Amino acid sequence: MTAGAIFVAGHRGMVGSAIVRRLRALGRENIVTAGRDEADLTRQEQVEAFFERHAIEQVYLAAAKVGGIHANNTYPAQFIYENLMIECNVIHTAHKAGVQKLLLLGSSCIYPRAVAQPMREDALLTGVLEPTNEPYAVAKIAGIKLCESYNREYGRDYRSVMPTNLYGPNDNFHPENSHVIPALMRRFHEAARNGQEEVVVWGSGKPMREFLHVDDMAAASVHVMDLAFDTYRANTDPMLSHINVGTGVDCTIRELAETVAEVTGFKGRLVFDASKPDGTARKLMDVAKLERMGWKATIPLADGMRQTYRWFLEHAEAVRS
């Protein structure tokens, strides 16, 4: 048995691995993880067996099936099923095991497509979701409501953080199924290496997006988990307990693509394919609540992308496979 363990679910992913790094940097070594060979989080009996083997005191629920517009459009059943199963199994089993503190990591896609900017926490469930990622968003909303419901019925302290678009080491750099920064980074890198004259970017380039380095997300997650109960509750509500995590700053996809081109050394033309979906016109988080709780992002986008590109180059063989 491991006494007082911190369970980081999804430790091999971009966010989970960053949380593990953050916890270890703070000197917290009593961390337990579960690869799919040890516990498939979509299988309730395997999750229960894992909790029985470890005396877990805290859970960071970073495990999820994630992807960009193409992946969400292509695999909607997988996105809603796997994310619902992971959340239900881990949250319910944590409760049954007597775990008092849990942090769920969600996504900014929980907010309606047409919503006032920047997006406040109380915008949840006030309008229609973006169709391209609705199944994933519904699963993440269900996770928030699971946490709130266990808090209300059983007095648990289950919290939720909703990050903006994340990027950084251990991201998925698949050319089709990844998010916008890793997809562009790989495409521009290969174009520069192969001497291509142009790179085609999906969409018009006009939508505006906010991006947060995953190390900032990990720092924010640990900060929120560590907040005293009274401090957390003073800034939240039992019926609306999630917290936005972001930088409070956004840019156009065109500006983002230009920055990626500069970082990767691509000198050719940028062509925007307006026949491809843009998604939501703007997605900017209102981070006032988190700032009142004493946390702000520290990694500028250009610096974070240069660091991410260095990581990409160091792991190029694994990334390509």
C-alpha positions, 0 to 999 in steps of 0.5 A, spaced: 500 500 500 502 507 498 500 511 504 497 518 502 498 517 494 497 523 489 494 519 483 495 523 476 490 519 471 493 520 464 500 521 466 503 519 459 499 525 456 501 532 455 497 535 461 498 529 466 506 529 464 506 536 466 503 535 472 507 530 474 513 534 473 510 540 477 509 536 483 516 533 483 519 540 482 515 541 488 518 535 492 512 531 492 514 524 490 508 520 493 505 520 486 502 514 483 500 513 475 496 507 471 498 506 464 493 502 460 496 495 461 495 496 469 488 500 469 484 501 463 480 507 465 474 506 461 473 499 465 470 500 472 472 494 475 480 495 473 479 502 476 476 499 482 482 494 483 487 500 482 484 504 487 484 498 492 491 497 491 493 504 493 491 509 499 490 515 494 488 522 498 488 526 491 486 525 484 488 529 478 484 527 473 487 529 466 486 522 462 482 524 456 481 522 449 483 529 445 484 532 438 483 537 434 477 539 429 478 533 424 479 528 430 472 531 433 469 531 426 471 524 425 470 520 431 465 523 435 462 516 438 469 515 441 470 522 444 463 522 447 464 515 450 471 514 452 471 521 456 464 519 459 467 512 461 473 515 464 470 521 468 464 516 471 469 511 473 475 515 476 470 520 480 465 515 482 471 510 484 474 516 488 468 517 492 467 510 494 474 509 496 474 515 500 478 520 496 476 527 499 480 531 494 480 531 486 481 536 480 478 534 473 481 538 467 476 540 462 476 544 456 474 551 454 469 548 448 464 547 454 462 554 452 456 556 447 458 557 440 455 564 440 457 567 447 460 573 450 467 574 450 471 573 454 468 567 456 466 567 463 464 561 468 457 563 468 456 562 461 456 554 461 449 551 459 447 558 456 447 556 449 448 552 443 455 548 443 460 548 437 457 543 432 464 540 431 466 538 438 459 538 441 460 530 443 467 532 447 464 538 450 458 534 452 462 529 456 466 535 459 460 538 461 458 532 464 464 531 468 463 538 471 456 536 473 459 530 476 464 533 481 459 538 483 454 533 484 458 529 489 460 535 492 453 537 494 450 530 495 456 527 499 460 533 501 466 532 497 471 537 495 472 535 487 474 541 483 474 543 476 479 547 471 477 549 464 483 550 460 484 554 454 488 551 448 494 548 450 500 546 447 507 544 449 512 538 450 508 531 449 503 534 445 500 530 439 503 532 433 499 527 428 498 531 421 491 530 422 488 528 429 492 534 433 490 541 435 492 547 431 499 548 434 502 541 434 499 540 427 502 547 424 509 546 427 509 539 424 507 541 417 511 548 417 517 544 420 517 538 414 515 544 409 522 548 411 526 541 411 523 539 404 524 546 401 516 547 400 514 554 397 508 554 401 504 551 406 496 550 406 493 552 413 485 550 414 480 555 415 480 563 413 485 565 418 481 570 421 478 566 428 482 568 434 484 563 439 488 563 446 494 559 447 496 556 454 503 553 455 502 546 458 507 547 464 503 554 466 497 549 466 500 544 470 502 550 475 495 552 475 492 545 477 496 544 483 495 551 485 487 550 485 488 543 488 492 546 494 487 552 495 484 552 502 477 550 502 474 556 504 478 560 499 476 556 493 469 556 496 469 564 496 470 564 489 466 559 486 459 556 487 456 549 489 452 549 482 458 553 478 464 550 481 469 550 475 475 555 474 477 558 467 485 557 466 488 561 461 492 567 459 487 572 458 490 574 451 489 571 444 491 572 437 488 570 430 490 563 427 494 567 421 498 571 426 499 564 430 501 561 423 506 566 422 509 565 429 510 558 427 513 559 421 518 564 424 519 559 429 520 553 425 524 557 419 519 556 414 520 562 409 515 560 404 508 562 403 502 561 407 495 559 404 489 559 407 484 554 405 477 558 407 473 551 404 475 548 411 471 549 417 474 555 422 470 553 428 468 558 433 470 565 431 473 567 438 475 563 444 478 567 450 477 565 457 475 570 462 481 569 468 479 574 473 476 568 478 483 565 477 487 571 478 483 573 484 485 566 487 492 568 486 495 565 479 497 568 473 500 565 467 508 566 466 510 563 459 509 568 453 506 564 447 512 566 442 517 563 448 513 557 449 513 555 442 520 556 441 521 551 447 516 546 444 519 546 437 526 544 441 522 539 444 519 537 437 526 536 434 529 532 440 523 527 439 523 528 432 523 520 431 518 518 436 513 524 433 513 522 426 511 515 428 
